[in-house]
Amino acid sequence: MNISKGYLLTLVLIFAYLSWQLVVPFLQYVLLAVLLAFLLFPLQQRLESYVSPMLAALSLVLLAIIGFIIPFLLIVAVVADDAANLLESLDAETLQVSELESTIEDQTGMEVDLIETAADSAQEVGTFVLEQATAWFSALTHALIGFGLALFLLYYLLKNGDNLLEWIREVTPLPMDVQDDLYGELSDVMWAVLVGHVLIAIIEGVIAGLALFAVGIPNAAFWTFIMVILSLVPLIGAPLVWIPASIYLVVIGEPLLAAGLAVYSAIVVGVSDDYLRPVVVDRYAEISPAVIILGVLGGIYAFGIMGLFFGPVVVGALITVIEVLDEEYDRLAEEYGML
C-alpha cells in the first residue's frame, strides 16, 4: 500500500511538473483569464437564471473583449505613442549637440561630429532591428495565440466554473465548513486587492492625469499611466509625477498653473486616497501596506505585468491560509490523528 501511494505521488509530481511547463509560456494569458473569470463569475451565475450557461459565458467573453481587452490595448497604444513622442523630443536641438561638440573640442582638442556618429549608430541599430524582424513576428504571433488562449480559458472557466469549484472541494482534504471559511477569506483578499487597491490606484492616477492634461503637460497620457502604476505602491503614489510636473511648470514660466496643479493634486488625490481607499477596503479584507508593496514589486518580477494583481493576492492568501489553519488546527489535528 505504501509503495502504491508513493508511486501515485511520484506520478502526480511528474505530471504536475510537465503541466507547469506547458503553462509557463502562456502564464501571463492564463493569469489574465483567471482574473477576468473571477471578476465576471458572479455575473455568470446571475445570467444562468435566464439563459443557458453556454450563452451566458459567450456573452461575458464578448463583454470582456469590449470592456477590458480592447480598452487595455488602446491604452497601451496611446501610452506607447506618448513614450515614442517623449523619446523623439530628445532631438539634436534639445540636446544642444553643437555646444556639446564645442565643449569636447575645447577640453580635449579633438574635433568630433556627434551627429554623424549618431547617424552611424542609428544605421547599425536599424540593421539590427531588420535582422530581428523574425523575432518581432514571433512575439506578435505569441501574443495573438496568448490572447486567443485567454479567451478560450475564460469561456470554459465561466461555463464550467461551478463544476471546477465542486471538483476542487472534493479533492481538498479539508472539512467543508473549513473550506467555506478558507475560500471566503481568499475571495475577500482578492476583492480587497482588486477593488481596494487596483481600482483606487486607477482612480487616483486618472484624477491626477486629468490635471496634467488641463495644464498642458507634454505626453500626459504616458505620465498618467506612470501615476496609476505608482499609486499601486503605498507610500509612493502619484506625487512622484505631479510634484516634478509642478516644478516643470515653474521652470517654463507658468507659476499659476504650477500652483493650481499642486493644490489640486494634493487635495483631490490626497482626499481620494485617505477616504476612498479605507471605505472600500473595509468592505473586504484589511491588507497591510507591507503586503501590497512586497506583492506588487515581487509580483512584477515573478509574473510580469499580471503580478501587479496577483502578487499581493499570493502574499495575502498565504497569510489567510495560516490564519485559518491556526484557528482550525486543534480540530483538524484531532480529526486526522495528528495529536
Protein Blocks (a to p, Z undefined) as FASTA:
>chain_A
ZZmmmmmmmmmmmmmmmmmmmmmmmmmmmmmmmmmmmmmmmmmmmmmmmmcfklmmmmmm
mmmmmmmmmmmmmmmmmmmmmmmmmmmmmcfklnommlmmmmmmmmnopacdfklmmmmm
mmmmmmmmmmmmmmmmmmmmmmmmmmmmmmmmmmmmmmmmmmmmmmmmmmpccdfklmmm
mmmmmmmmmmmmmmmmmmmmmmmmmmmmmmmmmnopahklmmmmmmmmmmmpghklmmlm
mmmmmmmmmmnopaklmmmmmmmmmmmmmmmmmmmmmmmmmmmccddfklmmmmmmmmmm
mnommlmmmmmmmmmmmmmmmmmmmmmmmmmmmmnopZZ
